Amino acid sequence: MLIMKGLGLKFMNKKHFISAVIATALFVYGGAGWAQALSSGQAPSSAQIEMFKQLPASQQEALAKQYGIDLGALKNSGNAQPNFNQEVISNDRQPLSDLDLDLDLDRDDEELQDLMLGLNPLFDLLEEEPAVLEPFGYELFKNAPTSFMPAVDIPIPSEYIMGPGDNIIVQLYGKENASHALTINREGEIQFPNLGPVVVAGLNFTEVKALIADTIEEQMIGVRASVTMGALRSIRIFILGAAELPGSYTVNSLSTMTNALFASGGISEMGSLRNIQLKRGGQLITRLDLYDLLLKGDTSGDARLLPGDVIFVPHIGKTVGVKGEVRRPAIYELNAEKTSQEVIALAGGFLPTAYPQASRIERINDRGDRTLVDVNLKSQQGKNALIKDADIIDVVSVLDTVENVVLIEGHVKRPGGLAWRKGLYFSDTVQGASALLPNPDLNAALLIRELQPTRQLEVEFINPGKAFANPHSSDDPLLGARDRIIIFDYSTDRIEILEEIVESIGVQANQYQRRQLASVNGNVRFPGEYPLPVNASAG
């Protein structure tokens, strides 16, 4: 956000900034001084007249019309005062937005930038928003706080511990057929008809099935039993620490640590995803690392909960950021990871466009200064580089430029790049007039070369007709890597096509080298400024 302290204005984007620049300019040069002079019936001062003359013509006309100024007299009178129509002068102020000015603030950002500020690179920097790294894993809990509640219609695990509130269905068959739904009471017993209480609390489901079946077989001759699980009890657990909503929760007795975390809204960004603790009776039972679930799909550490369990989420530990050409740019919490290779593995590895040999680590040194450390993440030394808390690993990309190509542009059927090889001639890339669009100019084409090592541009003239007629001759130039060929027609304005090249050649001129440009005017089809080919004549 850019702040202009003098005006007390804040601009959230470039369009607002440019709009305010226009408004400020009109206020300083037109609205303030002129409105004050005109509303008081006084003629503006010489300084105000000079300011007025510096405004664009369209704005001069608008202000002259607004305040009844004789614009012609003003322009022709030098220091003479203009003739004012006193009838149109009033003390009523009019908002700038009501003036009929050609501001067109609805133009897009690029057009406004070119209009007001040219190609000032400062405003490109203002536009750029640095990539923001987000902490990894916390989005798991967003927008779905109950999506991981356990299903109640799945088979009960054999190790499930029975407790008060659980419902058991006993189906009798044989000499007697009956079905009984029995609920474990607070004493941990089920009251079985004709048999009395049977203590089952604290036993797992497999042990309860065997106990009931044996009891019925012993006491009810000729009767056998099938034992299944009915409704499950609810249990109360606690989620404390850096959870999103810490507190006491009632969950299903099949719930695991992750089920409970989802039910509570998840973990806040200052909480750890890698050291979630399950405590029972004041003792640490296990630790859960959610990265195992997120990155490996491993749920082995997701322990089942018992009544009174406490899930404690400590604050986040050491963190490292990974940005650039990796599959998951983010901020990662460290557990046992110590080297750059292990951290890159957390980020999913390199993208195909990565260039790890030129990577760097942003680090805060012992003096509290931010520093950069160059590291080759392809070398063994770079892979084993130790990572510190708050480091940011930046994996750069390969260059956007394409090497060993020849670029063909203009009036051709298949514009674009071709692979360069030694011994490649112009006629090998544009294979005759049949490769051109209708109505080509076979007398003039341009070859733009990059001179090494300065990479300055040099332009050569090509006669395509002669090159096609005499392949691999002096009329058919031998091409180099990164050469550009421009084919013309007889209708397209060549000045527009060559605008970028003309600008580049003009910039590379210095006190030792004059501008390699020529102005062509008079009775020609396309007058203007052209690059000067090293092998061309005025004819």
C-alpha positions as CSV (number, residue, x, y, z in Angstrom):
1,M,0.0,0.0,0.0
2,L,1.4,3.3,-1.0
3,I,0.7,6.4,1.3
4,M,1.0,10.0,0.2
5,K,1.4,11.7,3.5
6,G,1.0,15.2,2.2
7,L,-2.4,14.5,0.9
8,G,-3.4,11.9,3.5
9,L,-4.5,9.5,0.7
10,K,-4.1,5.8,0.6
11,F,-4.2,3.9,-2.7
12,M,-5.0,0.3,-2.9
13,N,-4.1,-0.1,-6.6
14,K,-2.5,1.9,-9.4
15,K,-5.8,2.9,-10.9
16,H,-6.8,4.7,-7.7
17,F,-3.4,6.3,-7.6
18,I,-3.5,7.6,-11.1
19,S,-7.0,8.9,-10.6
20,A,-5.8,10.8,-7.5
21,V,-2.8,12.2,-9.4
22,I,-5.2,13.7,-12.0
23,A,-7.5,15.1,-9.3
24,T,-4.5,16.5,-7.4
25,A,-3.1,18.2,-10.5
26,L,-6.4,19.8,-11.4
27,F,-6.9,20.9,-7.8
28,V,-3.4,22.5,-7.7
29,Y,-3.3,24.0,-11.2
30,G,-7.0,24.6,-12.0
31,G,-9.6,24.0,-9.4
32,A,-8.1,25.7,-6.3
33,G,-6.4,28.9,-7.7
34,W,-8.9,29.5,-10.5
35,A,-12.0,28.7,-8.5
36,Q,-10.9,31.0,-5.7
37,A,-10.1,33.9,-8.1
38,L,-13.3,33.4,-10.2
39,S,-15.7,32.9,-7.3
40,S,-14.4,36.2,-5.8
41,G,-14.8,38.1,-9.1
42,Q,-11.1,38.7,-9.3
43,A,-8.9,38.0,-12.3
44,P,-6.3,35.2,-11.8
45,S,-2.7,36.1,-11.3
46,S,0.0,35.7,-14.0
47,A,1.3,32.6,-12.2
48,Q,-2.2,31.1,-12.3
49,I,-2.5,31.9,-16.0
50,E,0.9,30.2,-16.6
51,M,-0.3,27.1,-14.7
52,F,-3.5,27.1,-16.7
53,K,-1.5,27.2,-20.0
54,Q,0.4,24.1,-18.9
55,L,-2.8,22.0,-18.7
56,P,-3.8,19.8,-21.7
57,A,-6.0,21.6,-24.3
58,S,-9.1,19.5,-23.5
59,Q,-8.9,20.5,-19.8
60,Q,-8.2,24.2,-20.7
61,E,-11.4,24.2,-22.8
62,A,-13.4,22.5,-20.1
63,L,-12.3,24.9,-17.4
64,A,-12.7,27.9,-19.8
65,K,-16.3,26.8,-20.6
66,Q,-17.1,26.2,-16.9
67,Y,-15.9,29.7,-15.7
68,G,-16.7,31.7,-18.8
69,I,-13.1,32.4,-19.8
70,D,-12.3,33.8,-23.3
71,L,-9.8,31.1,-24.2
72,G,-8.7,32.8,-27.4
73,A,-8.0,36.1,-25.6
74,L,-6.1,34.3,-22.9
75,K,-3.8,32.6,-25.4
76,N,-3.1,35.7,-27.5
77,S,-2.8,38.3,-24.8
78,G,0.5,37.2,-23.2
79,N,0.3,38.8,-19.8
80,A,-3.0,40.6,-20.5
81,Q,-5.9,39.5,-18.3
82,P,-8.6,37.5,-20.0
83,N,-12.2,38.7,-20.4
84,F,-14.5,37.2,-17.8
85,N,-18.2,36.8,-18.1
86,Q,-19.3,38.0,-14.6
87,E,-22.7,36.4,-15.0
88,V,-21.3,32.9,-14.8
89,I,-19.2,33.6,-11.8
90,S,-20.7,32.4,-8.6
91,N,-19.7,31.2,-5.1
92,D,-21.1,27.7,-5.8
93,R,-18.4,25.2,-6.0
94,Q,-18.8,22.2,-8.3
95,P,-17.3,18.8,-7.6
96,L,-14.4,17.7,-9.8
97,S,-16.4,14.7,-10.9
98,D,-19.0,16.9,-12.4
99,L,-16.6,18.7,-14.7
100,D,-16.7,17.6,-18.3
101,L,-13.1,16.5,-18.4
102,D,-11.6,13.9,-20.7
103,L,-10.2,11.7,-17.9
104,D,-11.8,8.4,-18.8
105,L,-11.0,6.7,-15.5
106,D,-12.7,3.5,-16.7
107,R,-9.7,2.7,-18.9
108,D,-7.8,-0.4,-17.9
109,D,-4.7,-0.1,-15.7
110,E,-2.1,-0.6,-18.5
111,E,-3.7,2.2,-20.6
112,L,-3.8,4.6,-17.7
113,Q,-0.2,3.8,-16.9
114,D,0.9,4.6,-20.5
115,L,-1.2,7.7,-20.5
116,M,-0.1,9.3,-17.3
117,L,3.3,7.8,-16.3
118,G,4.8,6.3,-19.4
119,L,6.7,3.1,-18.8
120,N,8.0,4.1,-15.3
121,P,9.2,0.8,-13.8
122,L,8.4,2.1,-10.3
123,F,4.8,1.5,-10.9
124,D,5.4,-2.0,-12.1
125,L,7.1,-2.6,-8.7
126,L,4.1,-1.1,-6.9
127,E,1.8,-3.5,-8.8
128,E,3.7,-6.6,-7.9
129,E,2.4,-8.5,-4.9
130,P,5.0,-10.8,-3.3
131,A,3.9,-14.4,-3.1
132,V,2.5,-15.1,0.4
133,L,3.4,-18.5,1.8
134,E,0.6,-20.1,3.8
135,P,1.2,-22.6,6.7
136,F,0.8,-26.1,5.4
137,G,-2.0,-28.4,6.6
138,Y,-4.4,-26.1,8.3
139,E,-6.8,-25.9,5.4
140,L,-7.7,-29.6,6.3
141,F,-10.1,-28.3,9.0
142,K,-11.7,-25.5,7.1
143,N,-15.3,-25.5,6.0
144,A,-16.0,-29.1,7.2
145,P,-15.9,-29.3,11.0
146,T,-17.9,-32.5,11.1
147,S,-17.0,-34.2,7.9
148,F,-14.7,-36.7,9.7
149,M,-17.2,-37.9,12.3
150,P,-17.0,-41.7,12.5
151,A,-19.7,-43.9,10.8
152,V,-21.8,-45.8,13.3
153,D,-22.9,-48.6,10.9
154,I,-19.4,-50.1,10.4
155,P,-18.3,-53.4,12.1
156,I,-17.2,-52.8,15.7
157,P,-13.5,-53.4,16.1
158,S,-12.7,-56.5,18.2
159,E,-10.7,-54.4,20.6
160,Y,-13.5,-51.9,21.3
161,I,-13.9,-51.5,25.1
162,M,-17.5,-51.8,26.3
163,G,-18.8,-49.2,28.8
164,P,-22.0,-47.8,30.3
165,G,-24.4,-46.6,27.6
166,D,-23.4,-49.2,25.0
167,N,-26.3,-51.3,23.7
168,I,-26.0,-55.0,23.0
169,I,-28.4,-57.1,21.0
170,V,-28.7,-60.7,21.9
171,Q,-30.6,-63.1,19.6
172,L,-31.6,-66.4,21.1
173,Y,-32.3,-69.4,18.9
174,G,-32.8,-73.2,19.4
175,K,-35.2,-74.3,22.1
176,E,-36.2,-70.7,22.7
177,N,-36.3,-67.9,20.1
178,A,-36.1,-64.3,21.4
179,S,-34.3,-61.1,20.8
180,H,-33.1,-58.8,23.6
181,A,-31.7,-55.2,23.4
182,L,-29.6,-54.7,26.6
183,T,-27.9,-51.5,27.7
184,I,-24.9,-51.5,30.0
185,N,-25.8,-49.6,33.1
186,R,-23.7,-47.4,35.3
187,E,-22.5,-50.4,37.3
188,G,-21.2,-51.9,34.1
189,E,-23.8,-54.6,34.0
190,I,-26.5,-55.8,31.6
191,Q,-29.7,-57.1,33.1
192,F,-30.5,-60.3,31.1
193,P,-34.0,-61.7,31.6
194,N,-34.1,-64.9,33.6
195,L,-30.4,-64.8,34.1
196,G,-29.8,-61.7,36.2
197,P,-26.9,-59.2,35.9
198,V,-23.8,-59.9,33.8
199,V,-20.8,-57.7,34.3
200,V,-19.3,-56.6,30.9
201,A,-17.8,-53.1,31.5
202,G,-14.1,-53.0,30.8
203,L,-14.1,-56.0,28.5
204,N,-13.6,-55.6,24.8
205,F,-16.3,-56.6,22.4
206,T,-14.8,-60.0,21.6
207,E,-14.7,-60.9,25.3
208,V,-18.3,-59.7,25.8
209,K,-19.6,-61.9,23.0
210,A,-17.8,-65.0,24.4
211,L,-19.0,-64.3,28.0
212,I,-22.7,-63.9,27.0
213,A,-22.6,-66.9,24.7
214,D,-21.0,-69.1,27.4
215,T,-23.4,-67.9,30.1
216,I,-26.5,-68.6,28.1
217,E,-25.3,-72.0,27.0
218,E,-24.6,-72.9,30.6
219,Q,-27.8,-71.7,32.1
220,M,-30.3,-72.1,29.3
221,I,-30.1,-75.7,28.0
222,G,-30.7,-76.1,24.3
223,V,-30.4,-72.3,23.6
224,R,-27.6,-70.6,21.8
225,A,-27.0,-66.9,21.4
226,S,-25.8,-64.5,18.7
227,V,-24.4,-61.2,20.1
228,T,-24.2,-58.0,18.0
229,M,-23.6,-54.4,18.8
230,G,-26.5,-52.0,19.0
231,A,-26.3,-48.2,19.6
232,L,-23.0,-46.8,20.8
233,R,-22.5,-44.7,23.8
234,S,-21.3,-41.1,23.8
235,I,-18.2,-40.1,25.6
236,R,-16.9,-36.7,26.9
237,I,-13.4,-35.7,26.1
238,F,-11.4,-32.4,26.3
239,I,-9.6,-30.6,23.5
240,L,-7.2,-28.0,25.0
241,G,-4.2,-25.9,24.0
242,A,-4.0,-24.1,20.6
243,A,-7.1,-25.7,19.2
244,E,-9.5,-23.5,17.2
245,L,-12.3,-23.9,19.8
246,P,-10.8,-25.5,22.9
247,G,-13.3,-27.0,25.4
248,S,-15.2,-30.1,26.4
249,Y,-16.9,-32.2,23.7
250,T,-19.2,-35.1,23.5
251,V,-18.3,-37.5,20.8
252,N,-19.1,-41.0,19.6
253,S,-17.3,-43.8,21.4
254,L,-15.7,-44.9,18.1
255,S,-14.1,-41.5,17.7
256,T,-10.4,-41.1,17.2
257,M,-8.2,-38.1,17.8
258,T,-8.7,-36.7,14.3
259,N,-12.5,-37.2,14.6
260,A,-12.5,-35.1,17.7
261,L,-10.3,-32.4,16.2
262,F,-12.7,-32.1,13.2
263,A,-15.7,-31.8,15.6
264,S,-14.0,-29.0,17.4
265,G,-13.1,-27.0,14.3
266,G,-9.5,-28.0,14.0
267,I,-6.2,-26.4,15.0
268,S,-5.4,-22.7,15.0
269,E,-2.4,-21.6,12.9
270,M,-0.4,-21.0,16.1
271,G,-0.9,-24.7,17.1
272,S,1.3,-27.6,16.2
273,L,0.2,-30.2,13.6
274,R,3.1,-32.5,14.4
275,N,3.0,-32.9,18.2
276,I,-0.6,-33.4,19.1
277,Q,-0.7,-35.2,22.5
278,L,-3.3,-37.6,23.9
279,K,-3.3,-37.7,27.7
280,R,-5.2,-40.1,29.8
281,G,-5.3,-39.9,33.6
282,G,-2.5,-37.3,33.5
283,Q,-0.2,-39.6,31.5
284,L,0.9,-39.1,28.0
285,I,-0.5,-41.9,25.9
286,T,0.7,-41.1,22.4
287,R,1.6,-38.3,20.0
288,L,-0.1,-37.6,16.6
289,D,1.8,-36.2,13.6
290,L,-0.8,-35.0,11.1
291,Y,1.8,-34.7,8.4
292,D,1.8,-38.5,8.4
293,L,-1.9,-38.4,7.5
294,L,-1.6,-35.5,5.0
295,L,1.6,-36.6,3.2
296,K,1.5,-40.4,3.5
297,G,-2.1,-41.3,4.3
298,D,-0.9,-43.0,7.4
299,T,-3.5,-43.3,10.2
300,S,-1.6,-45.6,12.5
301,G,-1.0,-42.9,15.0
302,D,-4.7,-41.9,15.1
303,A,-5.6,-43.4,18.5
304,R,-9.1,-44.2,19.6
305,L,-10.5,-42.1,22.5
306,L,-11.8,-43.2,25.9
307,P,-14.0,-41.2,28.3
308,G,-12.1,-38.3,30.0
309,D,-9.3,-38.3,27.4
310,V,-7.5,-35.0,26.8
311,I,-6.2,-33.9,23.4
312,F,-3.6,-31.2,24.0
313,V,-2.4,-29.1,21.1
314,P,0.9,-27.3,21.9
315,H,2.1,-24.3,20.1
316,I,3.8,-24.7,16.7
317,G,7.5,-25.6,16.7
318,K,10.3,-24.6,14.4
319,T,9.1,-23.7,10.9
320,V,10.8,-23.4,7.4
321,G,9.3,-21.8,4.3
322,V,9.7,-23.3,0.8
323,K,8.9,-21.2,-2.2
324,G,9.5,-21.1,-5.9
325,E,9.6,-24.2,-8.2
326,V,8.4,-26.9,-5.8
327,R,5.1,-28.8,-5.9
328,R,3.7,-27.4,-2.6
329,P,5.1,-24.0,-1.7
330,A,4.2,-23.4,1.9
331,I,5.5,-22.9,5.5
332,Y,6.3,-26.3,7.1
333,E,6.6,-27.2,10.7
334,L,9.8,-29.2,11.5
335,N,9.8,-32.4,13.5
336,A,12.8,-34.6,12.8
337,E,13.8,-32.8,9.6
338,K,17.2,-31.2,9.7
339,T,18.5,-30.9,6.2
340,S,17.3,-29.1,3.1
341,Q,16.7,-32.4,1.3
342,E,14.2,-33.4,4.0
343,V,12.4,-30.1,3.8
344,I,12.2,-30.2,0.0
345,A,10.6,-33.7,0.4
346,L,7.9,-32.1,2.6
347,A,7.2,-29.7,-0.2
348,G,6.6,-32.5,-2.7
349,G,10.0,-32.2,-4.5
350,F,11.0,-30.0,-7.4
351,L,8.9,-29.1,-10.3
352,P,10.3,-29.9,-13.8
353,T,10.9,-26.2,-14.3
354,A,13.1,-25.9,-11.2
355,Y,16.8,-25.1,-11.4
356,P,18.0,-26.3,-7.9
357,Q,21.6,-25.6,-8.7
358,A,21.0,-21.8,-8.2
359,S,18.8,-22.0,-5.1
360,R,19.2,-19.8,-2.1
361,I,18.2,-19.8,1.6
362,E,16.9,-16.6,3.2
363,R,18.1,-16.7,6.8
364,I,18.2,-14.5,9.9
365,N,21.7,-14.4,11.3
366,D,22.8,-14.1,14.9
367,R,22.8,-10.3,14.7
368,G,19.2,-10.3,13.6
369,D,19.9,-9.4,10.0
370,R,18.4,-11.1,7.0
371,T,21.0,-12.7,4.8
372,L,21.1,-14.9,1.7
373,V,23.0,-18.2,1.4
374,D,23.6,-19.7,-2.0
375,V,23.1,-23.4,-2.2
376,N,23.2,-26.0,-4.9
377,L,20.4,-28.4,-3.9
378,K,21.6,-30.9,-6.5
379,S,24.9,-31.4,-4.8
380,Q,25.4,-33.7,-1.9
381,Q,26.6,-30.8,0.2
382,G,23.5,-28.7,-0.7
383,K,21.2,-31.6,0.1
384,N,22.8,-32.0,3.5
385,A,22.8,-28.3,4.3
386,L,21.4,-27.8,7.8
387,I,18.2,-25.8,8.1
388,K,17.4,-23.3,10.9
389,D,14.2,-22.0,12.3
390,A,12.6,-19.3,10.1
391,D,14.7,-20.2,7.1
392,I,13.1,-19.8,3.6
393,I,14.3,-22.0,0.8
394,D,13.9,-20.3,-2.6
395,V,14.1,-22.7,-5.5
396,V,14.5,-20.7,-8.7
397,S,13.2,-21.6,-12.1
398,V,15.0,-22.2,-15.3
399,L,15.3,-19.2,-17.6
400,D,12.4,-18.2,-19.8
401,T,14.6,-17.7,-22.8
402,V,14.8,-20.5,-25.3
403,E,18.3,-21.3,-26.6
404,N,19.3,-22.6,-30.0
405,V,16.2,-21.4,-31.8
406,V,15.5,-19.3,-34.8
407,L,12.4,-17.2,-34.6
408,I,10.3,-16.5,-37.8
409,E,7.8,-13.7,-37.6
410,G,5.5,-11.7,-39.9
411,H,3.8,-12.7,-43.1
412,V,4.4,-16.5,-42.9
413,K,2.0,-19.4,-42.6
414,R,3.7,-20.9,-39.6
415,P,5.3,-18.2,-37.5
416,G,7.3,-19.3,-34.4
417,G,10.5,-20.9,-33.4
418,L,12.6,-23.5,-35.2
419,A,15.5,-25.5,-33.9
420,W,18.8,-24.1,-34.9
421,R,21.7,-26.2,-36.1
422,K,25.0,-25.5,-37.6
423,G,24.8,-24.8,-41.4
424,L,21.2,-23.6,-41.2
425,Y,20.3,-21.1,-44.0
426,F,17.4,-18.7,-44.4
427,S,16.0,-20.9,-47.2
428,D,16.0,-23.9,-44.9
429,T,13.6,-22.1,-42.5
430,V,11.3,-20.4,-45.0
431,Q,11.1,-23.0,-47.7
432,G,10.0,-21.0,-50.7
433,A,7.2,-18.6,-51.4
434,S,4.6,-21.4,-50.7
435,A,5.5,-21.0,-47.0
436,L,4.4,-17.4,-47.1
437,L,0.9,-15.9,-46.8
438,P,-0.7,-14.3,-49.9
439,N,0.8,-11.0,-51.2
440,P,4.3,-11.2,-49.6
441,D,7.1,-8.8,-50.2
442,L,9.7,-10.9,-51.8
443,N,12.1,-8.0,-52.2
444,A,12.7,-7.1,-48.5
445,A,12.9,-9.0,-45.2
446,L,15.0,-8.4,-42.1
447,L,17.3,-10.6,-40.2
448,I,17.9,-9.5,-36.6
449,R,21.0,-10.9,-34.9
450,E,22.2,-10.9,-31.3
451,L,25.9,-10.1,-31.1
452,Q,27.8,-11.9,-28.4
453,P,28.7,-11.3,-25.7
454,T,27.0,-7.9,-25.5
455,R,23.7,-9.2,-27.0
456,Q,23.3,-6.0,-28.9
457,L,21.1,-6.2,-32.0
458,E,22.4,-6.0,-35.5
459,V,20.1,-5.9,-38.6
460,E,20.8,-7.5,-42.0
461,F,18.8,-7.1,-45.1
462,I,17.4,-10.2,-47.0
463,N,16.0,-10.4,-50.4
464,P,13.7,-13.5,-50.1
465,G,13.2,-13.8,-53.8
466,K,16.9,-14.1,-54.5
467,A,17.4,-16.4,-51.5
468,F,14.8,-18.8,-52.8
469,A,16.3,-18.7,-56.3
470,N,19.9,-19.2,-55.1
471,P,19.8,-21.3,-52.0
472,H,23.0,-21.5,-49.9
473,S,24.5,-18.7,-51.8
474,S,25.6,-15.2,-50.8
475,D,21.9,-14.2,-51.2
476,D,20.9,-16.8,-48.7
477,P,22.4,-15.8,-45.3
478,L,23.7,-18.4,-42.8
479,L,21.7,-18.2,-39.6
480,G,22.9,-18.2,-36.0
481,A,21.3,-19.2,-32.8
482,R,18.7,-16.7,-31.5
483,D,18.3,-15.0,-34.9
484,R,15.0,-13.5,-35.8
485,I,13.5,-13.3,-39.3
486,I,10.8,-10.8,-40.2
487,I,8.8,-11.3,-43.4
488,F,6.7,-8.3,-44.7
489,D,3.7,-7.9,-46.9
490,Y,2.5,-4.9,-48.9
491,S,-0.3,-3.8,-46.6
492,T,0.7,-4.0,-43.0
493,D,2.4,-0.9,-41.5
494,R,6.0,-1.8,-41.1
495,I,6.6,0.9,-38.5
496,E,4.3,-0.9,-36.1
497,I,6.1,-4.2,-36.7
498,L,9.5,-2.8,-36.1
499,E,8.6,-0.5,-33.2
500,E,10.2,-2.7,-30.6
501,I,13.4,-3.3,-32.6
502,V,13.8,0.4,-33.4
503,E,13.5,1.2,-29.7
504,S,16.0,-1.5,-28.7
505,I,18.5,-0.3,-31.3
506,G,18.1,3.3,-30.1
507,V,18.7,2.4,-26.5
508,Q,22.0,0.6,-27.2
509,A,23.6,3.6,-28.9
510,N,26.2,5.4,-26.8
511,Q,28.9,8.1,-27.2
512,Y,31.1,5.7,-29.1
513,Q,28.4,4.3,-31.4
514,R,25.8,6.3,-33.2
515,R,22.2,5.1,-33.5
516,Q,21.9,2.5,-36.2
517,L,18.6,4.0,-37.4
518,A,17.5,5.8,-40.5
519,S,14.5,8.0,-41.2
520,V,12.7,7.4,-44.4
521,N,10.3,10.1,-45.6
522,G,8.8,11.5,-48.7
523,N,7.1,9.5,-51.5
524,V,7.3,6.1,-50.0
525,R,4.7,3.6,-48.9
526,F,5.7,3.4,-45.2
527,P,7.6,6.5,-44.0
528,G,9.2,6.5,-40.6
529,E,12.2,5.4,-38.7
530,Y,13.8,2.1,-39.6
531,P,16.7,0.0,-38.3
532,L,19.8,0.5,-40.5
533,P,20.9,-2.9,-42.0
534,V,24.6,-3.4,-42.1
535,N,24.4,-4.7,-45.7
536,A,21.8,-2.3,-47.1
537,S,22.0,0.7,-49.4
538,A,19.6,3.7,-49.8
539,G,18.1,2.1,-52.9
